[in-house]
Amino acid sequence: MAPPTSLKLDEIDLRILRALQADATIALADLADKAGISATPCWRRVQKLEQAGIIRKRVALLDKAALNVGVTVFIAVRTNQHTVEWLERFSRAVRDLPEVVDVYRMSGEIDYLLKAYVADIGSYDELYKKIIARIELADVTSMFAMEEIKSTTEIPLGFVSA
């Protein structure tokens, strides 16, 4: 993914982004109303935000439990190999595992943190075996979420200066 281009956002852009984060299926006329402009300039702004890479894509958020992947597991990984080659192998090893939805390289005692959605403990065990079959790890610690207290896909826009 290419990095977003530098684009000066104004208050209208921020209103558009807030509305799209809340509901990407919003009708253009309604989006324009929320932004305080007419439909044609609103559409041009959305296109500009997409071209700049600020809007990466529009998606549907699905219910994990309804799709039988209601268990969220965080997988903390430590390695004793800190080379670019190992990092590239690790990235390839986890990239195409559909259960793994997020992967972060961390600071501190944990080297990598993965977030995965699975059906149950047995499904997690299968995922664990896939991971360790693909790459050598020094330590793996798994933590299962007992309750989801807050989860959002919305980026906070209060820090963006208009």
C-alpha positions, 0 to 999 in steps of 0.5 A: 500500500502506498503512503497517503500523499500530503493533503491539507484537510479543512473542516469540510473534509473532516466532516466528510471523513467523520460521516463516512467512518460512521457509515460508508454507505451514506447517500451522496446527498446525505453526505453533502448535507452533513458536510454542509456543501452541495453534492458535486463538490462533495463528490469531488472531495471524496474522490480527492481523499481517495486519490490522496490515500486518506480513504483507503477503502470502504468496507462492511463490518461483519458480526464475528459471532454470527459467522462463528468466529466470535473468539478473539485471541491476541498472540504475543510473539518473541523471537531471538532473530532480529534480522530483516530476512527473518522479519520478511519470512515472518511477514510472509508466514502470517500474511495469508492466514485469514484468521489473523486480522492484525499484525504489529511489530512492537517495542518492549518485551514482545516483538510482534502482536497478532490479533486473530478471530477463531471459532474456539480453542481447537480452532486456535490450536490449528492456527498456532500449529500453522504459524509454528510450522511456517517460522521458528519462534522463541516464545508464543503467549496467547491471550483470549478476550473475555469481553469486548468492551470497546472496538471501533474502526474509526480513526480519531480526527480530533487531532487533525488540524483543519 
